[in-house]
Amino acid sequence: MSHIQVGVVMGSSSDWDTMQHAVSILQEFSIPHEARVVSAHRMPDDMFAYAEAAEQRGLQAIIAGAGGAAHLPGMIAAKTIVPVLGVPVASRHLQGVDSLHSIVQMPKGVPVATFAIGTAGAANAALFAVAMLARQNSQLAEQLSAWRAKQTQVAREMALPPVV
Ligand code: RP5
């Protein structure tokens, strides 16, 4: 069994600008992870192999980002019971609303937890994965609470500019 706990997959290297925000959070929390391109329509056999091996490899969550038709998260979810967290990547022509609708509209029976379009969604998917792992890891739970507390402090110290 591999040591990897969270897999981050995306449909194209062009998704990396968005998906690196998920990887950055996983790095910050020292979560063993991997990141790779697994294109649903250009490498469907690889996609199924990845999904089919996920549980046996010990993955606890798969963060899957895609743009446009964005079938990657749903198709991975169709082949594994490992929780899939979907990130809609902003597409060139429809700004990611297409990706969001595609990922969030999974028919009943095969869920994909769907996050916001773009970098906020990528970061939040990773934070959600951290929260899931923290249920079984008290040290990680403390780390996550501290991360939230820091964020609260930053918000409390926010200053507003003068009225112009
Ligand atoms: C999807 O198509 C990818 O997830 C990406 O968001 C989009 C465009 O891919 P490229 O044409 O940039 O490779 O499969």
Backbone and ligand atoms as CSV (ligand in chain L), in Angstrom:
chain,resi,resn,atom,element,x,y,z
A,1,MET,N,N,0.848,-1.204,0.000
A,1,MET,CA,C,0.000,0.000,0.000
A,1,MET,C,C,0.882,1.253,0.000
A,2,SER,N,N,0.533,2.247,-0.839
A,2,SER,CA,C,1.359,3.458,-0.904
A,2,SER,C,C,1.066,4.342,0.304
A,3,HIS,N,N,1.947,5.292,0.509
A,3,HIS,CA,C,1.836,6.206,1.644
A,3,HIS,C,C,0.907,7.388,1.310
A,4,ILE,N,N,0.587,7.552,0.027
A,4,ILE,CA,C,-0.195,8.703,-0.440
A,4,ILE,C,C,-1.597,8.673,0.182
A,5,GLN,N,N,-2.025,9.823,0.737
A,5,GLN,CA,C,-3.375,9.887,1.323
A,5,GLN,C,C,-4.379,10.618,0.425
A,6,VAL,N,N,-3.894,11.612,-0.304
A,6,VAL,CA,C,-4.792,12.393,-1.163
A,6,VAL,C,C,-4.213,12.456,-2.581
A,7,GLY,N,N,-5.039,12.102,-3.528
A,7,GLY,CA,C,-4.650,12.224,-4.933
A,7,GLY,C,C,-5.268,13.484,-5.520
A,8,VAL,N,N,-4.461,14.243,-6.233
A,8,VAL,CA,C,-4.965,15.426,-6.939
A,8,VAL,C,C,-4.804,15.150,-8.432
A,9,VAL,N,N,-5.929,15.102,-9.128
A,9,VAL,CA,C,-5.865,14.832,-10.567
A,9,VAL,C,C,-6.569,15.958,-11.310
A,10,MET,N,N,-6.146,16.141,-12.555
A,10,MET,CA,C,-6.744,17.214,-13.360
A,10,MET,C,C,-6.707,16.813,-14.820
A,11,GLY,N,N,-7.608,17.430,-15.580
A,11,GLY,CA,C,-7.775,17.026,-16.963
A,11,GLY,C,C,-6.685,17.481,-17.910
A,12,SER,N,N,-5.899,18.450,-17.490
A,12,SER,CA,C,-4.888,19.019,-18.389
A,12,SER,C,C,-3.862,19.774,-17.564
A,13,SER,N,N,-2.676,19.928,-18.129
A,13,SER,CA,C,-1.681,20.774,-17.448
A,13,SER,C,C,-2.162,22.217,-17.399
A,14,SER,N,N,-3.107,22.573,-18.266
A,14,SER,CA,C,-3.641,23.940,-18.241
A,14,SER,C,C,-4.500,24.178,-16.986
A,15,ASP,N,N,-4.854,23.121,-16.269
A,15,ASP,CA,C,-5.614,23.256,-15.018
A,15,ASP,C,C,-4.700,23.545,-13.817
A,16,TRP,N,N,-3.400,23.432,-14.031
A,16,TRP,CA,C,-2.455,23.502,-12.910
A,16,TRP,C,C,-2.499,24.850,-12.179
A,17,ASP,N,N,-2.665,25.954,-12.933
A,17,ASP,CA,C,-2.730,27.273,-12.288
A,17,ASP,C,C,-3.790,27.288,-11.197
A,18,THR,N,N,-4.887,26.594,-11.453
A,18,THR,CA,C,-5.962,26.480,-10.464
A,18,THR,C,C,-5.640,25.410,-9.425
A,19,MET,N,N,-5.284,24.234,-9.884
A,19,MET,CA,C,-5.178,23.082,-8.992
A,19,MET,C,C,-3.964,23.141,-8.067
A,20,GLN,N,N,-2.974,23.966,-8.437
A,20,GLN,CA,C,-1.817,24.085,-7.541
A,20,GLN,C,C,-2.234,24.688,-6.189
A,21,HIS,N,N,-3.378,25.357,-6.155
A,21,HIS,CA,C,-3.843,25.920,-4.885
A,21,HIS,C,C,-4.307,24.811,-3.934
A,22,ALA,N,N,-4.748,23.696,-4.479
A,22,ALA,CA,C,-5.059,22.530,-3.642
A,22,ALA,C,C,-3.755,21.906,-3.136
A,23,VAL,N,N,-2.818,21.765,-4.029
A,23,VAL,CA,C,-1.540,21.131,-3.664
A,23,VAL,C,C,-0.817,21.967,-2.614
A,24,SER,N,N,-0.889,23.273,-2.759
A,24,SER,CA,C,-0.232,24.156,-1.797
A,24,SER,C,C,-0.771,23.940,-0.371
A,25,ILE,N,N,-2.083,23.780,-0.252
A,25,ILE,CA,C,-2.680,23.530,1.070
A,25,ILE,C,C,-2.225,22.169,1.612
A,26,LEU,N,N,-2.231,21.161,0.753
A,26,LEU,CA,C,-1.802,19.825,1.210
A,26,LEU,C,C,-0.349,19.860,1.670
A,27,GLN,N,N,0.462,20.643,0.962
A,27,GLN,CA,C,1.870,20.781,1.368
A,27,GLN,C,C,1.956,21.466,2.729
A,28,GLU,N,N,1.154,22.514,2.893
A,28,GLU,CA,C,1.180,23.282,4.146
A,28,GLU,C,C,0.855,22.398,5.349
A,29,PHE,N,N,-0.045,21.425,5.142
A,29,PHE,CA,C,-0.440,20.543,6.245
A,29,PHE,C,C,0.354,19.227,6.238
A,30,SER,N,N,1.355,19.161,5.371
A,30,SER,CA,C,2.212,17.965,5.280
A,30,SER,C,C,1.411,16.683,5.046
A,31,ILE,N,N,0.401,16.778,4.186
A,31,ILE,CA,C,-0.397,15.599,3.827
A,31,ILE,C,C,0.301,14.882,2.663
A,32,PRO,N,N,0.616,13.609,2.828
A,32,PRO,CA,C,1.204,12.870,1.711
A,32,PRO,C,C,0.235,12.860,0.512
A,33,HIS,N,N,0.700,13.351,-0.601
A,33,HIS,CA,C,-0.198,13.513,-1.758
A,33,HIS,C,C,0.560,13.306,-3.063
A,34,GLU,N,N,-0.197,13.262,-4.116
A,34,GLU,CA,C,0.384,13.195,-5.463
A,34,GLU,C,C,-0.461,14.090,-6.354
A,35,ALA,N,N,0.120,14.565,-7.434
A,35,ALA,CA,C,-0.635,15.385,-8.386
A,35,ALA,C,C,-0.271,14.926,-9.792
A,36,ARG,N,N,-1.283,14.708,-10.610
A,36,ARG,CA,C,-1.006,14.252,-11.974
A,36,ARG,C,C,-2.145,14.603,-12.936
A,37,VAL,N,N,-1.804,14.646,-14.207
A,37,VAL,CA,C,-2.809,14.842,-15.260
A,37,VAL,C,C,-3.417,13.488,-15.590
A,38,VAL,N,N,-4.756,13.423,-15.512
A,38,VAL,CA,C,-5.502,12.217,-15.903
A,38,VAL,C,C,-6.694,12.718,-16.715
A,39,SER,N,N,-6.535,12.796,-17.986
A,39,SER,CA,C,-7.589,13.361,-18.826
A,39,SER,C,C,-8.679,12.325,-19.107
A,40,ALA,N,N,-9.926,12.697,-18.796
A,40,ALA,CA,C,-11.029,11.743,-18.977
A,40,ALA,C,C,-11.218,11.361,-20.437
A,41,HIS,N,N,-11.166,12.335,-21.334
A,41,HIS,CA,C,-11.467,12.002,-22.738
A,41,HIS,C,C,-10.223,11.662,-23.555
A,42,ARG,N,N,-9.038,12.066,-23.069
A,42,ARG,CA,C,-7.836,11.745,-23.835
A,42,ARG,C,C,-7.105,10.521,-23.298
A,43,MET,N,N,-7.359,10.148,-22.047
A,43,MET,CA,C,-6.727,8.956,-21.466
A,43,MET,C,C,-7.728,8.230,-20.565
A,44,PRO,N,N,-8.862,7.809,-21.161
A,44,PRO,CA,C,-9.914,7.189,-20.336
A,44,PRO,C,C,-9.478,5.909,-19.640
A,45,ASP,N,N,-8.619,5.132,-20.293
A,45,ASP,CA,C,-8.174,3.883,-19.651
A,45,ASP,C,C,-7.332,4.185,-18.407
A,46,ASP,N,N,-6.479,5.203,-18.517
A,46,ASP,CA,C,-5.651,5.619,-17.367
A,46,ASP,C,C,-6.543,6.125,-16.237
A,47,MET,N,N,-7.590,6.866,-16.621
A,47,MET,CA,C,-8.512,7.406,-15.611
A,47,MET,C,C,-9.172,6.266,-14.833
A,48,PHE,N,N,-9.656,5.260,-15.553
A,48,PHE,CA,C,-10.308,4.145,-14.873
A,48,PHE,C,C,-9.312,3.367,-14.019
A,49,ALA,N,N,-8.095,3.188,-14.534
A,49,ALA,CA,C,-7.074,2.458,-13.768
A,49,ALA,C,C,-6.751,3.216,-12.477
A,50,TYR,N,N,-6.659,4.535,-12.584
A,50,TYR,CA,C,-6.363,5.349,-11.388
A,50,TYR,C,C,-7.471,5.176,-10.345
A,51,ALA,N,N,-8.710,5.296,-10.815
A,51,ALA,CA,C,-9.846,5.200,-9.902
A,51,ALA,C,C,-9.948,3.797,-9.300
A,52,GLU,N,N,-9.733,2.793,-10.118
A,52,GLU,CA,C,-9.876,1.413,-9.637
A,52,GLU,C,C,-8.813,1.056,-8.599
A,53,ALA,N,N,-7.641,1.667,-8.710
A,53,ALA,CA,C,-6.554,1.352,-7.770
A,53,ALA,C,C,-6.604,2.197,-6.500
A,54,ALA,N,N,-7.404,3.248,-6.503
A,54,ALA,CA,C,-7.343,4.254,-5.436
A,54,ALA,C,C,-7.562,3.673,-4.034
A,55,GLU,N,N,-8.578,2.866,-3.882
A,55,GLU,CA,C,-8.909,2.343,-2.549
A,55,GLU,C,C,-7.798,1.427,-2.040
A,56,GLN,N,N,-7.366,0.531,-2.902
A,56,GLN,CA,C,-6.318,-0.420,-2.518
A,56,GLN,C,C,-4.997,0.303,-2.216
A,57,ARG,N,N,-4.771,1.448,-2.879
A,57,ARG,CA,C,-3.556,2.231,-2.627
A,57,ARG,C,C,-3.648,3.013,-1.322
A,58,GLY,N,N,-4.805,3.041,-0.718
A,58,GLY,CA,C,-4.960,3.723,0.568
A,58,GLY,C,C,-5.339,5.181,0.467
A,59,LEU,N,N,-5.718,5.652,-0.729
A,59,LEU,CA,C,-6.131,7.048,-0.853
A,59,LEU,C,C,-7.378,7.281,0.003
A,60,GLN,N,N,-7.403,8.407,0.704
A,60,GLN,CA,C,-8.552,8.761,1.549
A,60,GLN,C,C,-9.488,9.726,0.838
A,61,ALA,N,N,-8.960,10.421,-0.148
A,61,ALA,CA,C,-9.764,11.364,-0.935
A,61,ALA,C,C,-9.062,11.610,-2.266
A,62,ILE,N,N,-9.883,11.909,-3.262
A,62,ILE,CA,C,-9.342,12.293,-4.571
A,62,ILE,C,C,-9.906,13.663,-4.905
A,63,ILE,N,N,-9.031,14.624,-5.125
A,63,ILE,CA,C,-9.453,15.950,-5.566
A,63,ILE,C,C,-9.293,15.964,-7.083
A,64,ALA,N,N,-10.410,16.167,-7.775
A,64,ALA,CA,C,-10.371,16.093,-9.238
A,64,ALA,C,C,-10.836,17.420,-9.831
A,65,GLY,N,N,-9.980,18.044,-10.610
A,65,GLY,CA,C,-10.321,19.321,-11.225
A,65,GLY,C,C,-10.414,19.182,-12.729
A,66,ALA,N,N,-11.411,19.838,-13.312
A,66,ALA,CA,C,-11.552,19.787,-14.765
A,66,ALA,C,C,-12.376,20.979,-15.236
A,67,GLY,N,N,-12.200,21.310,-16.507
A,67,GLY,CA,C,-12.934,22.419,-17.089
A,67,GLY,C,C,-13.762,21.979,-18.280
A,68,GLY,N,N,-14.734,22.777,-18.656
A,68,GLY,CA,C,-15.585,22.462,-19.804
A,68,GLY,C,C,-16.573,21.358,-19.473
A,69,ALA,N,N,-16.603,20.308,-20.287
A,69,ALA,CA,C,-17.522,19.191,-20.037
A,69,ALA,C,C,-17.258,18.571,-18.663
A,70,ALA,N,N,-16.008,18.620,-18.246
A,70,ALA,CA,C,-15.616,18.320,-16.858
A,70,ALA,C,C,-16.160,17.000,-16.330
A,71,HIS,N,N,-16.001,15.948,-17.100
A,71,HIS,CA,C,-16.526,14.646,-16.678
A,71,HIS,C,C,-15.566,13.864,-15.784
A,72,LEU,N,N,-14.329,14.378,-15.606
A,72,LEU,CA,C,-13.326,13.641,-14.828
A,72,LEU,C,C,-13.784,13.297,-13.399
A,73,PRO,N,N,-14.249,14.267,-12.594
A,73,PRO,CA,C,-14.620,13.895,-11.224
A,73,PRO,C,C,-15.728,12.833,-11.179
A,74,GLY,N,N,-16.738,12.994,-11.981
A,74,GLY,CA,C,-17.848,12.042,-11.971
A,74,GLY,C,C,-17.452,10.666,-12.444
A,75,MET,N,N,-16.615,10.594,-13.448
A,75,MET,CA,C,-16.205,9.284,-13.956
A,75,MET,C,C,-15.270,8.574,-12.986
A,76,ILE,N,N,-14.436,9.340,-12.303
A,76,ILE,CA,C,-13.603,8.720,-11.266
A,76,ILE,C,C,-14.499,8.213,-10.142
A,77,ALA,N,N,-15.457,9.037,-9.733
A,77,ALA,CA,C,-16.364,8.628,-8.656
A,77,ALA,C,C,-17.143,7.374,-9.029
A,78,ALA,N,N,-17.415,7.216,-10.324
A,78,ALA,CA,C,-18.166,6.047,-10.782
A,78,ALA,C,C,-17.385,4.748,-10.595
A,79,LYS,N,N,-16.053,4.871,-10.457
A,79,LYS,CA,C,-15.212,3.674,-10.400
A,79,LYS,C,C,-14.542,3.442,-9.057
A,80,THR,N,N,-14.893,4.264,-8.053
A,80,THR,CA,C,-14.287,4.055,-6.736
A,80,THR,C,C,-15.248,4.530,-5.658
A,81,ILE,N,N,-15.095,3.981,-4.450
A,81,ILE,CA,C,-15.880,4.499,-3.320
A,81,ILE,C,C,-15.061,5.480,-2.487
A,82,VAL,N,N,-13.825,5.743,-2.890
A,82,VAL,CA,C,-13.038,6.803,-2.239
A,82,VAL,C,C,-13.736,8.132,-2.530
A,83,PRO,N,N,-13.931,8.994,-1.498
A,83,PRO,CA,C,-14.624,10.266,-1.732
A,83,PRO,C,C,-13.915,11.121,-2.784
A,84,VAL,N,N,-14.715,11.652,-3.713
A,84,VAL,CA,C,-14.182,12.506,-4.780
A,84,VAL,C,C,-14.641,13.941,-4.541
A,85,LEU,N,N,-13.688,14.848,-4.516
A,85,LEU,CA,C,-13.960,16.271,-4.314
A,85,LEU,C,C,-13.709,16.956,-5.657
A,86,GLY,N,N,-14.750,17.518,-6.229
A,86,GLY,CA,C,-14.651,18.073,-7.582
A,86,GLY,C,C,-14.386,19.569,-7.585
A,87,VAL,N,N,-13.466,19.980,-8.433
A,87,VAL,CA,C,-13.145,21.408,-8.563
A,87,VAL,C,C,-13.421,21.851,-10.002
A,88,PRO,N,N,-14.396,22.735,-10.186
A,88,PRO,CA,C,-14.661,23.260,-11.528
A,88,PRO,C,C,-13.591,24.290,-11.911
A,89,VAL,N,N,-12.904,23.999,-12.991
A,89,VAL,CA,C,-11.865,24.926,-13.476
A,89,VAL,C,C,-12.508,25.904,-14.454
A,90,ALA,N,N,-12.129,27.170,-14.352
A,90,ALA,CA,C,-12.685,28.189,-15.247
A,90,ALA,C,C,-12.324,27.855,-16.696
A,91,SER,N,N,-13.317,27.747,-17.526
A,91,SER,CA,C,-13.105,27.410,-18.931
A,91,SER,C,C,-12.954,28.679,-19.759
A,92,ARG,N,N,-12.402,28.529,-20.962
A,92,ARG,CA,C,-12.102,29.697,-21.798
A,92,ARG,C,C,-13.363,30.470,-22.179
A,93,HIS,N,N,-14.420,29.773,-22.566
A,93,HIS,CA,C,-15.572,30.468,-23.147
A,93,HIS,C,C,-16.710,30.724,-22.175
A,94,LEU,N,N,-16.887,29.852,-21.194
A,94,LEU,CA,C,-18.026,29.991,-20.275
A,94,LEU,C,C,-17.589,30.226,-18.829
A,95,GLN,N,N,-16.325,30.556,-18.661
A,95,GLN,CA,C,-15.777,30.971,-17.354
A,95,GLN,C,C,-15.979,29.946,-16.232
A,96,GLY,N,N,-16.227,28.709,-16.580
A,96,GLY,CA,C,-16.311,27.676,-15.545
A,96,GLY,C,C,-17.717,27.386,-15.056
A,97,VAL,N,N,-18.695,28.150,-15.522
A,97,VAL,CA,C,-20.084,27.844,-15.146
A,97,VAL,C,C,-20.464,26.489,-15.741
A,98,ASP,N,N,-19.954,26.221,-16.930
A,98,ASP,CA,C,-20.170,24.905,-17.552
A,98,ASP,C,C,-19.548,23.795,-16.706
A,99,SER,N,N,-18.309,24.036,-16.243
A,99,SER,CA,C,-17.613,23.033,-15.416
A,99,SER,C,C,-18.383,22.793,-14.118
A,100,LEU,N,N,-18.836,23.889,-13.502
A,100,LEU,CA,C,-19.589,23.777,-12.243
A,100,LEU,C,C,-20.866,22.970,-12.430
A,101,HIS,N,N,-21.626,23.311,-13.461
A,101,HIS,CA,C,-22.888,22.601,-13.693
A,101,HIS,C,C,-22.638,21.128,-13.987
A,102,SER,N,N,-21.591,20.854,-14.722
A,102,SER,CA,C,-21.286,19.465,-15.059
A,102,SER,C,C,-20.946,18.658,-13.800
A,103,ILE,N,N,-20.075,19.242,-12.958
A,103,ILE,CA,C,-19.591,18.482,-11.800
A,103,ILE,C,C,-20.665,18.375,-10.712
A,104,VAL,N,N,-21.401,19.465,-10.510
A,104,VAL,CA,C,-22.358,19.468,-9.393
A,104,VAL,C,C,-23.620,18.651,-9.691
A,105,GLN,N,N,-23.896,18.434,-10.971
A,105,GLN,CA,C,-25.157,17.779,-11.337
A,105,GLN,C,C,-25.023,16.268,-11.496
A,106,MET,N,N,-24.298,15.625,-10.562
A,106,MET,CA,C,-24.219,14.170,-10.618
A,106,MET,C,C,-25.590,13.573,-10.298
A,107,PRO,N,N,-26.024,12.626,-11.098
A,107,PRO,CA,C,-27.290,11.962,-10.789
A,107,PRO,C,C,-27.189,11.214,-9.454
A,108,LYS,N,N,-28.323,10.994,-8.839
A,108,LYS,CA,C,-28.390,10.295,-7.553
A,108,LYS,C,C,-27.662,8.953,-7.602
A,109,GLY,N,N,-26.849,8.708,-6.583
A,109,GLY,CA,C,-26.208,7.400,-6.468
A,109,GLY,C,C,-24.699,7.438,-6.529
A,110,VAL,N,N,-24.142,8.425,-7.236
A,110,VAL,CA,C,-22.678,8.542,-7.329
A,110,VAL,C,C,-22.312,9.999,-7.029
A,111,PRO,N,N,-22.039,10.299,-5.748
A,111,PRO,CA,C,-21.804,11.696,-5.391
A,111,PRO,C,C,-20.401,12.195,-5.716
A,112,VAL,N,N,-20.343,13.476,-6.051
A,112,VAL,CA,C,-19.079,14.212,-6.115
A,112,VAL,C,C,-19.299,15.484,-5.286
A,113,ALA,N,N,-18.514,15.656,-4.233
A,113,ALA,CA,C,-18.601,16.884,-3.437
A,113,ALA,C,C,-18.016,18.009,-4.286
A,114,THR,N,N,-18.836,19.012,-4.577
A,114,THR,CA,C,-18.427,20.018,-5.561
A,114,THR,C,C,-18.121,21.350,-4.900
A,115,PHE,N,N,-17.013,21.930,-5.301
A,115,PHE,CA,C,-16.537,23.172,-4.686
A,115,PHE,C,C,-16.682,24.330,-5.669
A,116,ALA,N,N,-16.277,25.508,-5.222
A,116,ALA,CA,C,-16.427,26.720,-6.039
A,116,ALA,C,C,-15.545,26.659,-7.290
A,117,ILE,N,N,-15.907,27.455,-8.254
A,117,ILE,CA,C,-15.103,27.559,-9.475
A,117,ILE,C,C,-13.752,28.197,-9.131
A,118,GLY,N,N,-12.693,27.578,-9.626
A,118,GLY,CA,C,-11.382,28.226,-9.587
A,118,GLY,C,C,-10.565,28.003,-8.331
A,119,THR,N,N,-9.712,28.971,-8.048
A,119,THR,CA,C,-8.692,28.781,-6.998
A,119,THR,C,C,-9.301,28.610,-5.604
A,120,ALA,N,N,-10.402,29.320,-5.313
A,120,ALA,CA,C,-11.038,29.152,-3.998
A,120,ALA,C,C,-11.541,27.719,-3.850
A,121,GLY,N,N,-12.110,27.177,-4.911
A,121,GLY,CA,C,-12.603,25.806,-4.876
A,121,GLY,C,C,-11.466,24.806,-4.699
A,122,ALA,N,N,-10.367,25.046,-5.375
A,122,ALA,CA,C,-9.219,24.134,-5.259
A,122,ALA,C,C,-8.676,24.146,-3.834
A,123,ALA,N,N,-8.506,25.338,-3.278
A,123,ALA,CA,C,-7.994,25.443,-1.902
A,123,ALA,C,C,-8.987,24.820,-0.924
A,124,ASN,N,N,-10.268,25.101,-1.115
A,124,ASN,CA,C,-11.277,24.565,-0.183
A,124,ASN,C,C,-11.408,23.046,-0.282
A,125,ALA,N,N,-11.243,22.504,-1.464
A,125,ALA,CA,C,-11.275,21.040,-1.600
A,125,ALA,C,C,-10.160,20.424,-0.764
A,126,ALA,N,N,-8.996,21.030,-0.817
A,126,ALA,CA,C,-7.872,20.513,-0.025
A,126,ALA,C,C,-8.130,20.696,1.467
A,127,LEU,N,N,-8.694,21.853,1.848
A,127,LEU,CA,C,-9.015,22.068,3.267
A,127,LEU,C,C,-10.066,21.072,3.746
A,128,PHE,N,N,-10.980,20.725,2.858
A,128,PHE,CA,C,-12.003,19.730,3.196
A,128,PHE,C,C,-11.361,18.351,3.390
A,129,ALA,N,N,-10.425,18.030,2.524
A,129,ALA,CA,C,-9.709,16.754,2.663
A,129,ALA,C,C,-8.936,16.731,3.982
A,130,VAL,N,N,-8.324,17.849,4.331
A,130,VAL,CA,C,-7.607,17.944,5.606
A,130,VAL,C,C,-8.590,17.718,6.765
A,131,ALA,N,N,-9.762,18.340,6.674
A,131,ALA,CA,C,-10.770,18.184,7.736
A,131,ALA,C,C,-11.216,16.729,7.860
A,132,MET,N,N,-11.366,16.040,6.730
A,132,MET,CA,C,-11.729,14.616,6.766
A,132,MET,C,C,-10.642,13.795,7.468
A,133,LEU,N,N,-9.404,14.042,7.077
A,133,LEU,CA,C,-8.290,13.284,7.667
A,133,LEU,C,C,-8.123,13.613,9.152
A,134,ALA,N,N,-8.459,14.843,9.514
A,134,ALA,CA,C,-8.290,15.293,10.901
A,134,ALA,C,C,-9.232,14.568,11.863
A,135,ARG,N,N,-10.308,13.980,11.357
A,135,ARG,CA,C,-11.225,13.223,12.226
A,135,ARG,C,C,-10.517,12.036,12.866
A,136,GLN,N,N,-9.482,11.524,12.220
A,136,GLN,CA,C,-8.742,10.365,12.731
A,136,GLN,C,C,-7.344,10.753,13.191
A,137,ASN,N,N,-7.065,12.052,13.261
A,137,ASN,CA,C,-5.691,12.483,13.527
A,137,ASN,C,C,-5.747,13.775,14.356
A,138,SER,N,N,-5.587,13.632,15.679
A,138,SER,CA,C,-5.787,14.792,16.565
A,138,SER,C,C,-4.743,15.881,16.338
A,139,GLN,N,N,-3.545,15.484,15.952
A,139,GLN,CA,C,-2.504,16.484,15.696
A,139,GLN,C,C,-2.883,17.338,14.486
A,140,LEU,N,N,-3.417,16.682,13.487
A,140,LEU,CA,C,-3.859,17.401,12.285
A,140,LEU,C,C,-5.051,18.305,12.616
A,141,ALA,N,N,-5.936,17.822,13.492
A,141,ALA,CA,C,-7.091,18.634,13.911
A,141,ALA,C,C,-6.621,19.917,14.597
A,142,GLU,N,N,-5.605,19.783,15.446
A,142,GLU,CA,C,-5.051,20.978,16.119
A,142,GLU,C,C,-4.441,21.930,15.103
A,143,GLN,N,N,-3.757,21.367,14.146
A,143,GLN,CA,C,-3.126,22.178,13.088
A,143,GLN,C,C,-4.194,22.946,12.291
A,144,LEU,N,N,-5.302,22.261,11.998
A,144,LEU,CA,C,-6.376,22.897,11.232
A,144,LEU,C,C,-7.051,23.999,12.057
A,145,SER,N,N,-7.261,23.731,13.328
A,145,SER,CA,C,-7.855,24.758,14.203
A,145,SER,C,C,-6.952,25.981,14.274
A,146,ALA,N,N,-5.660,25.761,14.362
A,146,ALA,CA,C,-4.708,26.881,14.427
A,146,ALA,C,C,-4.726,27.674,13.122
A,147,TRP,N,N,-4.836,26.963,12.025
A,147,TRP,CA,C,-4.898,27.612,10.693
A,147,TRP,C,C,-6.132,28.513,10.625
A,148,ARG,N,N,-7.253,28.013,11.112
A,148,ARG,CA,C,-8.493,28.802,11.113
A,148,ARG,C,C,-8.367,30.010,12.039
A,149,ALA,N,N,-7.762,29.795,13.203
A,149,ALA,CA,C,-7.616,30.888,14.171
A,149,ALA,C,C,-6.761,32.014,13.578
A,150,LYS,N,N,-5.730,31.627,12.855
A,150,LYS,CA,C,-4.856,32.622,12.223
A,150,LYS,C,C,-5.650,33.434,11.203
A,151,GLN,N,N,-6.479,32.738,10.450
A,151,GLN,CA,C,-7.303,33.392,9.434
A,151,GLN,C,C,-8.284,34.374,10.097
A,152,THR,N,N,-8.844,33.960,11.228
A,152,THR,CA,C,-9.752,34.829,11.982
A,152,THR,C,C,-9.026,36.094,12.421
A,153,GLN,N,N,-7.802,35.900,12.923
A,153,GLN,CA,C,-7.033,37.047,13.396
A,153,GLN,C,C,-6.747,38.022,12.258
A,154,VAL,N,N,-6.394,37.485,11.110
A,154,VAL,CA,C,-6.116,38.339,9.940
A,154,VAL,C,C,-7.358,39.151,9.586
A,155,ALA,N,N,-8.529,38.529,9.639
A,155,ALA,CA,C,-9.776,39.237,9.310
A,155,ALA,C,C,-10.081,40.322,10.338
A,156,ARG,N,N,-9.811,40.011,11.612
A,156,ARG,CA,C,-10.060,40.994,12.679
A,156,ARG,C,C,-9.184,42.232,12.521
A,157,GLU,N,N,-8.007,42.009,11.949
A,157,GLU,CA,C,-7.063,43.127,11.826
A,157,GLU,C,C,-7.203,43.856,10.491
A,158,MET,N,N,-8.196,43.492,9.712
A,158,MET,CA,C,-8.375,44.150,8.417
A,158,MET,C,C,-8.765,45.608,8.612
A,159,ALA,N,N,-8.051,46.479,7.944
A,159,ALA,CA,C,-8.364,47.920,8.014
A,159,ALA,C,C,-9.030,48.339,6.716
A,160,LEU,N,N,-9.947,49.278,6.825
A,160,LEU,CA,C,-10.631,49.780,5.621
A,160,LEU,C,C,-10.028,51.118,5.224
A,161,PRO,N,N,-9.924,51.388,3.942
A,161,PRO,CA,C,-9.359,52.672,3.501
A,161,PRO,C,C,-10.353,53.801,3.741
A,162,PRO,N,N,-9.872,55.029,3.758
A,162,PRO,CA,C,-10.789,56.157,3.940
A,162,PRO,C,C,-11.763,56.285,2.773
A,163,VAL,N,N,-12.911,56.880,3.023
A,163,VAL,CA,C,-13.892,57.140,1.954
A,163,VAL,C,C,-13.300,58.156,0.982
A,164,VAL,N,N,-13.477,57.890,-0.296
A,164,VAL,CA,C,-12.928,58.854,-1.281
A,164,VAL,C,C,-14.068,59.662,-1.913
L,1,RP5,C1,C,-10.442,19.686,-19.809
L,1,RP5,O1,O,-10.424,20.560,-20.876
L,1,RP5,C2,C,-9.376,20.125,-18.885
L,1,RP5,O2,O,-9.756,19.856,-17.576
L,1,RP5,C3,C,-9.178,21.579,-19.163
L,1,RP5,O3,O,-9.798,22.381,-18.164
L,1,RP5,C4,C,-9.877,21.790,-20.503
L,1,RP5,C5,C,-8.961,22.316,-21.572
L,1,RP5,O4,O,-7.851,21.448,-21.722
L,1,RP5,P1,P,-6.629,21.855,-22.664
L,1,RP5,O5,O,-7.211,22.036,-24.031
L,1,RP5,O6,O,-6.093,23.157,-22.112
L,1,RP5,O7,O,-5.640,20.739,-22.560
L,1,RP5,O8,O,-10.237,18.397,-20.217
